[in-house]
Amino acid sequence: MAIATNKGLYLAHEIYADRSRRVRELRKDGKKIIGYVCLYPPVEMITALGLIPFRVFGNMDEPITAADQVSITVVCPFLRSIIDLGIKGKFNFLDGIAGAHTCDVGAGLILQWRDYVKDTPFTHLIDIPHTDHAPAIEYFQHQLNSFQRHLEEFAGEKLTDEKLKRACELHNRQRQLVRQLYDLRKPDPPLLTSSENLEVLVALFSLPVDEGNRLLEDVLAGVKERKVKPPAKKVRLMVWGPVFDNTALYDLIEDAGANVVVDDTCVGTRAFWADVKAPCELQALAQHYLVDIKCPRTFRQAEHAGTRRDYDRDLDSRFSYIKKAIKDWGVNGVVLQSVKYCDTHGYEVPNLRHYLDTLGIPGIYIEHDYSERSMATIKTRVEAFVETLG
């Protein structure tokens, strides 16, 4: 399918292929670029101070070599790829980087960056609790206070209520537009391929929020009008798991005869499925990022305990949003993917597979090492899974 017929998709494809191009231009114009790892540093605070948030990803095509100086090999290859690229100078357009304690390796990444990537003057690690009860939200708010002070010192200006409110409005607008983007994949056939969708999302993580919103508006308008649509396939899948910022997996699945119509991943719906509630202040941001983002790194307090019936009820309270997505997008199978050594997601798989069994939804678990070569090793398994559903 020729994407050049859609101005928005064409631009998203160009940005996906060269993510740093636009922020390098902005940096030449005097803007400061703050990289952030994972979803948890609140982008609203960065935007509100006139800084440009840039989501940091690895590179599946780049062999990891320099990271061996500072990191053991038996840890998350995605995070190892990031520090590898940082040491090699591939992120020399960043003025700073912010991260959070998503996991021990994620926290260590920011400390390694501070010590080994010398051309980044600003580094900040946010310590986020791993539960979502009230004291945890309060603690997280205190951490955001510290983040605010550090950002203000770096930006040379104060974060006012009005600036934060405006930033929240812009980012909430983006979340609303992304939800509209996913709605385009509800029909059969979907109006947008999963690879096109991912390219748009990666572009959003690479642009200032206002430019990203204009891109989304162009994509939505163009996709609704184009005459050539993705082909209908018998199998409609969901992809679940941590970061996957490359179209290779989605291309592999769709080549096997399935439409990937929705996801629950760190580069997909998790960042966009809920808005920050008004009034936009640090308490609201703490609530949103700790509670609204559904990532396995946060333990959801059990509602009941002691019996199998209570266990199943607890699973439903944790995963009911997945059940709703399965219904709304007409999903008949789930691909659970994870990178090697990601204990955060790996430990979640048995519970989620049990939950899918109670819904009568087949699932397959695949593990990769965040490299192009690893796609070949899972190709046959994905093809067999799709064949059993078709």
C-alpha positions as CSV (number, residue, x, y, z in Angstrom):
1,M,0.0,0.0,0.0
2,A,1.4,3.4,-1.0
3,I,1.5,5.6,2.0
4,A,2.5,8.7,-0.1
5,T,-1.2,9.3,-0.8
6,N,-1.7,10.4,2.7
7,K,0.3,13.5,3.7
8,G,0.1,12.7,7.4
9,L,1.2,9.1,7.0
10,Y,4.0,10.1,4.7
11,L,5.4,12.6,7.2
12,A,5.0,10.0,10.0
13,H,7.0,7.5,7.9
14,E,9.8,10.1,7.3
15,I,10.0,10.9,11.0
16,Y,10.0,7.2,11.9
17,A,12.9,6.7,9.6
18,D,14.9,9.7,11.0
19,R,13.6,10.4,14.5
20,S,16.0,13.1,15.5
21,R,15.8,15.3,12.4
22,R,13.1,17.6,13.7
23,V,14.5,18.1,17.2
24,R,17.9,18.7,15.9
25,E,16.4,21.6,13.9
26,L,14.6,22.9,17.0
27,R,17.9,22.7,19.0
28,K,19.6,24.8,16.4
29,D,16.8,27.4,16.9
30,G,17.7,27.5,20.6
31,K,15.2,25.0,22.0
32,K,16.4,22.5,24.7
33,I,15.6,18.8,24.2
34,I,14.9,16.6,27.2
35,G,15.0,12.9,26.5
36,Y,12.9,10.6,28.6
37,V,12.9,6.8,29.1
38,C,9.7,4.9,29.5
39,L,6.3,6.5,30.1
40,Y,6.7,7.8,33.6
41,P,8.5,11.2,33.5
42,P,5.4,13.5,33.1
43,V,5.8,15.1,29.7
44,E,3.4,17.8,30.7
45,M,6.0,19.3,33.1
46,I,8.7,19.3,30.4
47,T,6.4,20.9,27.8
48,A,5.1,23.5,30.3
49,L,8.6,24.9,30.7
50,G,9.2,25.4,27.0
51,L,11.4,22.3,26.8
52,I,10.9,19.6,24.1
53,P,10.2,16.1,25.4
54,F,11.8,13.3,23.2
55,R,11.1,9.7,24.0
56,V,14.3,7.7,23.9
57,F,14.3,4.4,22.2
58,G,17.0,1.9,21.3
59,N,17.9,0.6,17.9
60,M,17.2,-3.0,16.9
61,D,19.6,-2.7,13.9
62,E,22.6,-1.5,16.0
63,P,24.8,-4.2,17.6
64,I,25.3,-3.5,21.3
65,T,29.0,-3.1,22.0
66,A,29.8,0.0,24.0
67,A,27.2,-0.9,26.7
68,D,29.4,-3.9,27.6
69,Q,31.7,-1.4,29.4
70,V,29.0,-0.5,32.0
71,S,26.3,-3.2,31.9
72,I,26.1,-7.0,32.2
73,T,24.6,-8.8,29.3
74,V,21.8,-10.6,31.2
75,V,19.6,-7.5,31.6
76,C,17.0,-5.9,29.4
77,P,18.4,-5.6,25.8
78,F,16.2,-2.6,25.1
79,L,17.7,-0.6,28.0
80,R,21.2,-1.8,27.1
81,S,20.6,-0.6,23.6
82,I,19.8,2.9,24.9
83,I,22.9,3.3,27.0
84,D,24.9,1.8,24.2
85,L,23.7,4.5,21.8
86,G,24.2,7.1,24.4
87,I,27.9,6.2,25.0
88,K,28.4,6.1,21.2
89,G,27.1,9.7,20.9
90,K,24.0,8.9,19.0
91,F,21.9,11.1,21.4
92,N,24.2,14.1,21.2
93,F,21.2,16.3,20.3
94,L,19.8,15.9,23.9
95,D,20.3,18.6,26.5
96,G,19.1,16.3,29.2
97,I,17.5,13.0,30.1
98,A,14.9,12.0,32.7
99,G,14.0,8.5,33.8
100,A,12.1,6.7,36.5
101,H,12.3,3.6,38.6
102,T,10.3,1.5,36.3
103,C,12.6,-1.4,37.3
104,D,16.1,-1.7,38.8
105,V,17.7,-1.8,35.4
106,G,15.7,1.3,34.2
107,A,16.8,3.2,37.3
108,G,20.4,2.1,36.8
109,L,20.3,3.3,33.2
110,I,19.9,7.0,34.3
111,L,22.8,6.6,36.8
112,Q,25.0,5.1,34.0
113,W,24.0,7.9,31.7
114,R,25.0,10.5,34.2
115,D,28.4,8.9,34.7
116,Y,29.2,7.8,31.1
117,V,27.4,10.1,28.7
118,K,29.3,13.3,29.2
119,D,27.5,15.6,26.8
120,T,24.1,15.7,28.6
121,P,24.1,18.4,31.3
122,F,20.7,17.5,32.8
123,T,19.9,14.1,34.3
124,H,17.1,13.2,36.7
125,L,15.8,10.0,38.1
126,I,12.3,9.9,39.5
127,D,11.7,7.3,42.2
128,I,8.2,5.9,41.6
129,P,6.6,3.6,44.1
130,H,5.4,0.2,42.8
131,T,1.9,0.3,44.4
132,D,-1.1,2.5,43.6
133,H,-2.6,3.1,47.0
134,A,-2.9,6.6,48.5
135,P,0.4,6.9,50.4
136,A,2.2,5.8,47.2
137,I,0.5,8.6,45.2
138,E,1.4,11.1,47.9
139,Y,5.1,9.9,47.8
140,F,5.1,10.1,44.0
141,Q,3.8,13.7,44.2
142,H,6.8,14.6,46.4
143,Q,9.1,13.1,43.8
144,L,7.4,15.3,41.2
145,N,8.0,18.3,43.3
146,S,11.7,17.5,43.2
147,F,11.5,17.0,39.4
148,Q,9.8,20.3,39.1
149,R,12.5,22.2,41.0
150,H,15.3,20.5,39.0
151,L,13.5,21.3,35.7
152,E,12.9,24.9,36.7
153,E,16.6,25.4,37.6
154,F,17.6,23.9,34.2
155,A,15.0,25.9,32.2
156,G,15.6,29.2,34.1
157,E,11.9,29.8,34.7
158,K,9.1,28.9,37.0
159,L,6.4,26.2,36.3
160,T,3.2,28.2,36.8
161,D,-0.3,26.8,37.1
162,E,-1.2,28.4,33.8
163,K,1.7,26.9,32.0
164,L,1.0,23.4,33.4
165,K,-2.7,23.7,32.5
166,R,-1.9,24.6,28.9
167,A,0.5,21.8,28.6
168,C,-2.0,19.3,30.0
169,E,-4.6,20.5,27.5
170,L,-2.2,19.9,24.6
171,H,-1.2,16.5,25.8
172,N,-4.8,15.5,26.6
173,R,-5.7,16.6,23.1
174,Q,-3.0,14.3,21.8
175,R,-4.4,11.4,23.8
176,Q,-7.9,12.0,22.5
177,L,-6.6,12.1,18.9
178,V,-4.7,8.8,19.4
179,R,-7.8,7.1,20.7
180,Q,-9.5,8.3,17.4
181,L,-6.6,6.8,15.5
182,Y,-7.2,3.4,17.2
183,D,-10.9,3.7,16.4
184,L,-9.9,3.5,12.7
185,R,-8.8,-0.1,13.3
186,K,-12.2,-1.3,14.7
187,P,-13.8,-1.9,11.3
188,D,-13.2,-5.1,9.3
189,P,-11.0,-4.5,7.5
190,P,-9.3,-1.9,9.6
191,L,-8.7,1.4,7.9
192,L,-5.1,1.6,9.2
193,T,-2.4,-1.1,9.4
194,S,-0.6,-1.8,12.6
195,S,2.7,-0.7,11.1
196,E,1.3,2.6,9.9
197,N,-0.2,3.1,13.4
198,L,3.2,2.4,15.1
199,E,5.0,4.8,12.7
200,V,2.5,7.5,13.7
201,L,3.1,6.9,17.4
202,V,6.8,6.8,17.1
203,A,6.6,10.1,15.3
204,L,4.5,11.6,18.1
205,F,7.2,10.6,20.6
206,S,9.7,12.5,18.4
207,L,7.9,15.8,18.0
208,P,6.8,18.8,20.2
209,V,3.2,18.1,21.2
210,D,1.6,20.8,19.1
211,E,3.3,19.5,16.0
212,G,2.3,16.0,16.9
213,N,-1.3,17.0,17.2
214,R,-1.3,18.6,13.7
215,L,0.3,15.4,12.4
216,L,-2.5,13.3,13.9
217,E,-5.2,15.6,12.5
218,D,-3.7,15.1,9.0
219,V,-3.5,11.4,9.5
220,L,-7.1,11.0,10.6
221,A,-8.4,13.1,7.8
222,G,-6.4,11.4,5.2
223,V,-7.0,7.8,6.3
224,K,-10.8,8.3,6.3
225,E,-10.6,9.6,2.7
226,R,-8.2,7.1,1.1
227,K,-9.7,4.6,-1.2
228,V,-7.1,1.8,-0.9
229,K,-7.6,0.1,2.5
230,P,-5.7,-2.7,4.2
231,P,-7.0,-6.2,3.2
232,A,-9.5,-8.0,5.4
233,K,-8.0,-11.1,7.2
234,K,-9.7,-13.9,9.1
235,V,-7.7,-13.3,12.3
236,R,-7.8,-10.1,14.4
237,L,-5.1,-9.9,17.0
238,M,-4.0,-7.9,20.0
239,V,-0.3,-7.4,20.9
240,W,0.6,-7.1,24.6
241,G,3.9,-6.4,26.2
242,P,6.7,-3.9,26.9
243,V,8.4,-1.6,24.5
244,F,8.4,-2.5,20.8
245,D,9.2,0.5,18.7
246,N,10.0,-1.2,15.4
247,T,7.4,-2.3,12.8
248,A,9.2,-5.6,12.2
249,L,7.0,-7.6,14.6
250,Y,3.8,-6.1,13.2
251,D,4.9,-6.8,9.7
252,L,5.7,-10.4,10.6
253,I,2.3,-10.9,12.2
254,E,0.3,-9.3,9.3
255,D,2.4,-11.2,6.7
256,A,1.3,-14.4,8.6
257,G,-2.4,-13.6,7.8
258,A,-3.7,-11.5,10.7
259,N,-4.7,-8.0,11.3
260,V,-3.3,-6.5,14.4
261,V,-6.1,-4.2,15.5
262,V,-5.2,-3.1,19.0
263,D,-2.4,-3.3,21.5
264,D,-1.5,-3.0,25.2
265,T,2.1,-1.9,25.0
266,C,4.5,0.8,26.2
267,V,4.6,2.3,22.7
268,G,0.9,2.0,22.1
269,T,-2.2,2.5,24.1
270,R,-0.8,2.7,27.6
271,A,0.4,6.3,27.1
272,F,-2.9,7.5,25.6
273,W,-5.9,5.6,27.1
274,A,-6.7,8.1,29.9
275,D,-6.5,11.9,30.2
276,V,-4.9,13.8,33.1
277,K,-7.9,14.9,35.2
278,A,-8.5,18.6,35.8
279,P,-7.3,20.6,37.6
280,C,-3.9,19.8,36.2
281,E,-1.5,19.9,39.1
282,L,1.1,17.6,40.5
283,Q,-1.4,15.5,42.5
284,A,-3.4,14.9,39.3
285,L,-0.2,14.0,37.4
286,A,0.8,11.6,40.2
287,Q,-2.6,10.0,40.0
288,H,-2.5,9.7,36.3
289,Y,1.0,8.3,35.9
290,L,0.8,5.8,38.8
291,V,-2.8,4.7,38.5
292,D,-4.1,5.3,35.0
293,I,-1.1,3.9,33.1
294,K,-1.6,0.1,33.2
295,C,1.9,-1.3,33.3
296,P,2.9,-4.5,35.2
297,R,5.6,-2.5,37.0
298,T,2.9,-1.2,39.3
299,F,1.3,-3.7,41.7
300,R,-2.5,-3.3,41.8
301,Q,-3.8,-3.9,45.3
302,A,-5.8,-7.1,45.5
303,E,-9.4,-6.5,46.3
304,H,-9.8,-9.9,47.9
305,A,-7.6,-12.7,49.0
306,G,-7.8,-16.4,50.1
307,T,-9.9,-18.3,47.6
308,R,-9.7,-19.2,43.9
309,R,-12.9,-17.2,43.3
310,D,-11.2,-14.2,44.8
311,Y,-8.2,-14.8,42.6
312,D,-10.3,-14.7,39.5
313,R,-12.1,-11.6,40.7
314,D,-8.8,-9.9,41.3
315,L,-7.6,-10.8,37.8
316,D,-10.7,-9.2,36.4
317,S,-10.1,-6.0,38.4
318,R,-6.5,-5.9,37.0
319,F,-7.2,-6.9,33.4
320,S,-10.8,-5.9,32.7
321,Y,-9.5,-3.1,30.4
322,I,-8.0,-5.8,28.2
323,K,-11.3,-7.7,28.2
324,K,-13.0,-4.5,27.0
325,A,-10.5,-3.9,24.2
326,I,-10.9,-7.5,23.1
327,K,-14.7,-6.9,22.8
328,D,-14.5,-3.5,21.2
329,W,-11.9,-4.4,18.6
330,G,-13.3,-7.9,17.8
331,V,-10.1,-9.6,18.9
332,N,-9.9,-13.4,18.6
333,G,-6.3,-14.0,19.7
334,V,-3.5,-12.3,21.7
335,V,0.2,-12.2,21.1
336,L,2.0,-11.7,24.4
337,Q,5.5,-10.5,23.6
338,S,8.4,-9.5,25.8
339,V,12.1,-8.8,25.7
340,K,14.5,-11.2,27.4
341,Y,15.2,-10.6,31.1
342,C,12.1,-8.3,31.5
343,D,10.9,-9.8,34.8
344,T,8.3,-7.0,35.1
345,H,6.4,-8.4,32.1
346,G,7.5,-12.0,32.3
347,Y,6.0,-12.5,35.8
348,E,2.7,-11.1,34.5
349,V,2.3,-13.6,31.7
350,P,1.0,-16.6,33.7
351,N,-1.8,-14.5,35.3
352,L,-2.7,-12.9,32.0
353,R,-2.7,-16.2,30.2
354,H,-5.1,-17.6,32.8
355,Y,-7.3,-14.6,32.4
356,L,-7.4,-15.0,28.7
357,D,-8.3,-18.6,29.1
358,T,-11.3,-17.6,31.2
359,L,-12.4,-15.4,28.3
360,G,-11.9,-18.2,25.8
361,I,-9.3,-16.1,24.0
362,P,-6.2,-18.0,22.7
363,G,-2.8,-16.5,23.4
364,I,0.8,-17.2,22.5
365,Y,3.9,-16.0,24.4
366,I,7.0,-15.0,22.4
367,E,10.3,-13.7,23.7
368,H,12.9,-11.8,21.8
369,D,16.2,-10.0,22.4
370,Y,15.2,-6.6,20.8
371,S,17.0,-7.3,17.5
372,E,16.0,-7.8,13.9
373,R,17.6,-11.3,13.9
374,S,15.3,-12.4,16.7
375,M,12.3,-11.9,14.5
376,A,13.3,-14.8,12.3
377,T,13.3,-17.1,15.4
378,I,9.7,-16.4,16.2
379,K,8.3,-16.3,12.7
380,T,7.3,-19.9,12.5
381,R,5.6,-19.9,15.9
382,V,3.5,-16.8,15.0
383,E,2.5,-18.3,11.6
384,A,1.4,-21.5,13.4
385,F,-0.6,-19.6,15.9
386,V,-2.4,-17.5,13.2
387,E,-3.1,-20.7,11.3
388,T,-4.8,-22.3,14.3
389,L,-7.1,-19.3,14.6
390,G,-7.9,-19.0,10.9
